[in-house]
């Protein structure tokens, strides 16, 4: 099969290539999925798990990409809950070969059934961003109706879903981002938008929850926005500055089949919109990792045509 691989950590993007790789083995409780569409995180080449397994052993050449939508073609021993020929979407383990490949072996528990009326490119944009948004707002942030939340990067892949989920939950949403993303954020449902380059973050006032995806100075300054009993949640880095009378939480997203199923139903109902940007073929996946002009929407790699 063909896959995008990385072999030399020091080579960065120059070390990514389209390679012939062995067909994956389905271990116990795994499935092999023929990948139709894949999502990735641009910073994956900086993750230790891209280069080593859980025991710290080198695992190159490794395949990046950890979101997928496709069709189950093989079941590992003991696998239940999914069947051959079933459409699925979900998350691949960080420390195993990923989804920028024609086939990938994935733990069945990290996948959910994909309804026939959701396109694979839409589904591939949902798992990490959707689960991250939900877990930040509700599992860690404990957001409830009537509360106020600041969502940084409100028009981005994670932020755009967080805005919609927070508004549906009855929260007042203050979104931040670039001026060019203001209209998109307002269309998603933010009540107020702050351009972080020309407006003061502190103008947001005291809030119950801040959800940060940016890190750095924005994360540090966000702590002062959290009112007593509130929460600062971030996926960027462990916070250096703590809210005076609140909590600070750094987390890494966890797979959750039941929540994926719920998110897919919200997409079907029109209650949740993913923001798909460019759709590129597998051969162009390496170029898609390259930093460039910020765009609205998540880049998806189309691996196999439906």
C-alpha positions as CSV (number, residue, x, y, z in Angstrom):
1,X,0.0,0.0,0.0
2,X,1.0,3.6,-0.3
3,X,1.5,5.9,2.7
4,X,3.1,9.2,3.7
5,X,6.0,8.3,5.9
6,X,8.6,10.2,8.0
7,X,12.0,8.7,8.8
8,X,14.4,11.5,9.9
9,X,13.3,13.8,12.8
10,X,15.9,16.4,11.9
11,X,14.7,16.6,8.3
12,X,11.3,18.0,9.2
13,X,9.0,18.3,6.2
14,X,11.8,17.5,3.8
15,X,11.8,14.0,5.3
16,X,8.2,13.3,4.4
17,X,7.6,11.1,1.3
18,X,5.0,8.9,-0.4
19,X,6.3,5.4,0.2
20,X,5.3,1.8,-0.4
21,X,4.6,0.2,3.0
22,X,3.4,-3.2,4.1
23,X,-0.3,-3.9,4.5
24,X,-1.0,-3.4,8.3
25,X,-1.6,-6.2,10.7
26,X,-4.9,-6.2,12.7
27,X,-4.0,-7.0,16.3
28,X,-6.4,-8.2,18.9
29,X,-9.4,-5.8,19.1
30,X,-8.2,-4.0,16.0
31,X,-9.8,-3.4,12.7
32,X,-8.1,-2.6,9.4
33,X,-9.8,0.4,7.6
34,X,-9.5,1.3,4.0
35,X,-9.0,5.0,4.5
36,X,-11.1,7.3,2.3
37,X,-10.2,10.6,4.0
38,X,-7.7,11.6,6.6
39,X,-7.1,14.5,8.9
40,X,-3.9,15.6,10.5
41,X,-2.4,18.1,13.0
42,X,0.3,20.3,11.6
43,X,2.5,20.0,14.7
44,X,2.6,16.2,14.6
45,X,6.3,16.1,13.5
46,X,7.1,17.7,16.9
47,X,5.3,15.0,18.9
48,X,7.6,12.4,20.5
49,X,5.0,9.7,19.7
50,X,5.5,10.3,16.0
51,X,9.0,8.9,16.4
52,X,8.9,6.4,19.2
53,X,6.5,3.8,20.6
54,X,5.2,3.7,24.2
55,X,8.3,1.9,25.3
56,X,10.5,4.7,23.8
57,X,11.7,2.6,20.9
58,X,12.3,4.1,17.5
59,X,9.4,3.2,15.2
60,X,10.4,4.9,12.0
61,X,9.5,4.9,9.2
62,X,6.2,6.1,10.8
63,X,3.0,7.2,9.2
64,X,1.5,10.5,10.6
65,X,-2.2,11.5,10.6
66,X,-4.6,10.5,13.3
67,X,-8.1,11.2,12.0
68,X,-9.8,9.0,9.5
69,X,-13.0,8.1,7.7
70,X,-13.3,5.0,5.7
71,X,-14.6,1.4,5.5
72,X,-13.7,-1.6,7.7
73,X,-12.0,-4.3,5.6
74,X,-10.7,-6.7,8.3
75,X,-11.4,-7.6,11.9
76,X,-8.7,-8.5,14.4
77,X,-9.2,-11.4,16.8
78,X,-11.8,-10.7,19.4
79,X,-13.1,-7.5,17.8
80,X,-16.7,-6.7,18.4
81,X,-19.1,-3.8,17.7
82,X,-18.0,-3.3,14.1
83,X,-18.3,-5.3,10.9
84,X,-16.5,-5.7,7.6
85,X,-17.9,-3.3,5.0
86,X,-19.1,-0.8,7.7
87,X,-18.4,2.9,7.2
88,X,-16.5,4.3,10.2
89,X,-14.7,7.4,11.4
90,X,-12.6,8.2,14.4
91,X,-9.1,8.6,15.9
92,X,-5.9,6.6,15.6
93,X,-3.5,6.0,18.5
94,X,-0.8,8.7,18.7
95,X,2.0,6.1,19.1
96,X,1.0,3.8,16.2
97,X,1.1,4.3,12.4
98,X,-1.6,6.8,11.5
99,X,-4.1,7.5,8.7
100,X,-2.1,9.1,5.9
101,X,-2.2,5.7,4.2
102,X,-4.4,3.6,2.0
103,X,-5.0,1.2,4.9
104,X,-4.5,1.5,8.6
105,X,-4.9,-0.7,11.7
106,X,-6.9,1.0,14.4
107,X,-8.3,0.0,17.8
108,X,-12.0,-0.6,17.3
109,X,-13.0,1.3,20.4
110,X,-11.6,4.5,18.9
111,X,-14.0,4.3,15.9
112,X,-17.7,5.0,15.5
113,X,-20.2,4.0,12.8
114,X,-20.5,6.7,10.1
115,X,-24.0,7.3,8.7
116,X,-24.3,6.9,4.9
117,X,-25.3,10.5,4.4
118,X,-22.1,12.0,5.8
119,X,-19.3,12.4,3.3
120,X,-15.9,11.0,4.3
121,X,-14.2,14.4,3.9
122,X,-16.7,15.9,6.4
123,X,-16.3,13.0,8.8
124,X,-12.5,13.2,8.7
125,X,-12.6,16.8,10.0
126,X,-14.7,15.9,13.0
127,X,-13.0,13.4,15.4
128,X,-10.1,15.3,17.0
129,X,-11.6,18.7,16.7
130,X,-15.1,17.6,17.8
131,X,-13.9,15.5,20.8
132,X,-11.5,18.2,21.8
133,X,-14.2,20.9,21.8
134,X,-16.6,18.8,23.7
135,X,-14.2,17.6,26.3
136,X,-12.8,21.1,26.9
137,X,-16.2,22.7,27.3
138,X,-18.1,20.1,29.2
139,X,-15.8,17.4,30.7
140,X,-13.1,19.8,31.9
141,X,-14.8,23.2,31.7
142,X,-18.2,22.2,33.2
143,X,-19.9,24.7,31.0
144,X,-23.7,25.2,31.7
145,X,-26.5,27.3,30.3
146,X,-26.2,31.0,31.2
147,X,-22.5,31.0,31.7
148,X,-20.0,33.1,29.6
149,X,-17.1,31.4,27.8
150,X,-14.2,32.9,25.8
151,X,-13.1,30.6,22.9
152,X,-9.8,31.5,21.4
153,X,-9.4,30.7,17.7
154,X,-13.2,30.8,17.2
155,X,-13.1,30.3,13.5
156,X,-10.5,27.5,13.6
157,X,-11.0,23.7,13.3
158,X,-11.5,23.2,17.1
159,X,-12.8,26.7,17.9
160,X,-15.6,26.6,15.3
161,X,-17.0,23.5,16.7
162,X,-16.7,24.7,20.3
163,X,-18.6,27.9,19.4
164,X,-21.5,25.9,18.1
165,X,-21.6,23.5,21.0
166,X,-21.4,26.2,23.6
167,X,-24.2,28.2,21.9
168,X,-26.4,25.2,21.8
169,X,-25.8,24.6,25.4
170,X,-27.1,28.1,26.2
171,X,-23.8,29.8,26.9
172,X,-22.8,33.4,26.0
173,X,-19.8,33.1,23.7
174,X,-17.0,35.6,23.2
175,X,-14.8,34.5,20.3
176,X,-11.3,35.7,19.5
177,X,-9.1,35.5,16.4
178,X,-7.9,37.4,13.4
179,X,-9.9,40.3,12.0
180,X,-10.4,38.4,8.7
181,X,-12.1,35.6,10.6
182,X,-14.7,37.9,12.3
183,X,-17.5,37.3,9.8
184,X,-17.0,33.5,10.0
185,X,-17.0,33.5,13.8
186,X,-20.2,35.6,13.9
187,X,-21.9,33.3,11.4
188,X,-21.0,30.4,13.7
189,X,-22.8,32.1,16.5
190,X,-20.4,34.1,18.7
191,X,-22.1,36.8,20.6
192,X,-19.0,39.0,20.6
193,X,-15.8,38.8,18.6
194,X,-12.4,40.2,19.6
195,X,-9.6,40.7,17.1
196,X,-6.5,39.8,19.2
197,X,-4.3,42.1,17.1
198,X,-6.2,45.3,17.5
199,X,-8.5,44.8,20.5
200,X,-7.7,44.1,24.1
201,X,-8.3,40.6,25.4
202,X,-9.0,42.2,28.8
203,X,-12.1,43.8,27.3
204,X,-13.8,40.4,27.5
205,X,-14.3,41.0,31.2
206,X,-14.7,38.3,33.8
207,X,-16.0,34.9,32.4
208,X,-16.8,31.5,33.7
209,X,-14.6,29.6,31.2
210,X,-11.7,30.3,28.9
211,X,-10.9,27.7,26.2
212,X,-7.5,28.3,24.8
213,X,-5.9,26.6,21.7
214,X,-3.1,29.2,21.2
215,X,-0.8,29.1,24.2
216,X,2.0,31.6,24.9
217,X,1.1,35.1,25.9
218,X,-2.6,34.7,25.2
219,X,-2.8,31.7,27.5
220,X,-0.9,33.6,30.3
221,X,-3.2,36.7,30.0
222,X,-6.3,34.5,29.8
223,X,-6.0,33.5,33.5
224,X,-6.9,37.0,34.6
225,X,-10.3,36.7,32.8
226,X,-11.5,33.7,34.9
227,X,-13.9,34.7,37.7
228,X,-13.9,33.0,41.1
229,X,-14.9,29.4,40.7
230,X,-14.3,29.5,36.9
231,X,-11.9,27.4,34.7
232,X,-9.1,28.0,32.2
233,X,-8.8,25.0,29.8
234,X,-6.1,24.7,27.3
235,X,-4.7,22.2,24.8
236,X,-1.6,24.2,24.0
237,X,0.6,23.7,27.0
238,X,0.4,23.4,30.8
239,X,-0.5,26.8,32.1
240,X,2.2,28.9,33.7
241,X,-0.3,31.4,35.2
242,X,-3.2,30.2,37.3
243,X,-6.5,31.9,37.7
244,X,-6.6,33.6,41.1
245,X,-9.7,31.8,42.5
246,X,-10.3,29.2,39.8
247,X,-8.9,26.1,38.1
248,X,-6.5,25.6,35.2
249,X,-6.6,22.4,33.1
250,X,-4.3,21.2,30.4
251,X,-5.5,18.0,28.6
252,X,-5.0,15.8,25.6
253,X,-8.1,14.6,23.8
254,X,-9.3,11.1,24.5
255,X,-11.2,8.8,22.1
256,X,-14.9,8.3,22.8
257,X,-17.1,6.2,20.5
258,X,-20.3,7.4,22.2
259,X,-19.4,11.0,21.8
260,X,-18.4,10.5,18.2
261,X,-21.7,9.0,17.5
262,X,-23.4,12.0,19.1
263,X,-21.3,14.4,17.1
264,X,-22.2,12.6,13.8
265,X,-25.9,12.9,14.7
266,X,-25.5,16.6,15.3
267,X,-24.0,16.9,11.8
268,X,-26.8,15.0,10.3
269,X,-29.4,17.2,12.1
270,X,-27.7,20.4,10.9
271,X,-26.9,21.4,14.4
272,X,-23.1,21.2,13.9
273,X,-21.1,22.3,10.9
274,X,-17.5,21.2,10.3
275,X,-15.3,23.6,8.4
276,X,-13.5,21.7,5.6
277,X,-10.9,23.8,3.8
278,X,-8.7,22.4,1.1
279,X,-9.1,18.7,0.0
280,X,-5.9,17.3,-1.4
281,X,-4.8,13.9,-2.7
282,X,-2.4,11.7,-0.7
283,X,0.5,12.6,-2.9
284,X,0.2,16.2,-1.8
285,X,-0.1,15.5,2.0
286,X,3.5,16.5,2.7
287,X,2.9,19.9,1.1
288,X,-0.2,20.3,3.1
289,X,1.9,20.2,6.3
290,X,3.9,23.1,5.2
291,X,3.2,26.4,7.1
292,X,1.6,29.1,5.0
293,X,-1.0,31.7,5.0
294,X,-3.6,30.9,7.7
295,X,-6.8,29.7,6.1
296,X,-10.3,29.0,7.4
297,X,-11.1,25.3,7.6
298,X,-9.3,22.1,8.1
299,X,-7.2,20.6,5.3
300,X,-8.3,17.0,4.5
301,X,-6.4,14.4,2.6
302,X,-8.5,12.4,0.2
303,X,-6.9,9.0,0.1
304,X,-9.5,6.8,-1.7
305,X,-12.4,7.9,-3.9
306,X,-15.8,6.7,-2.7
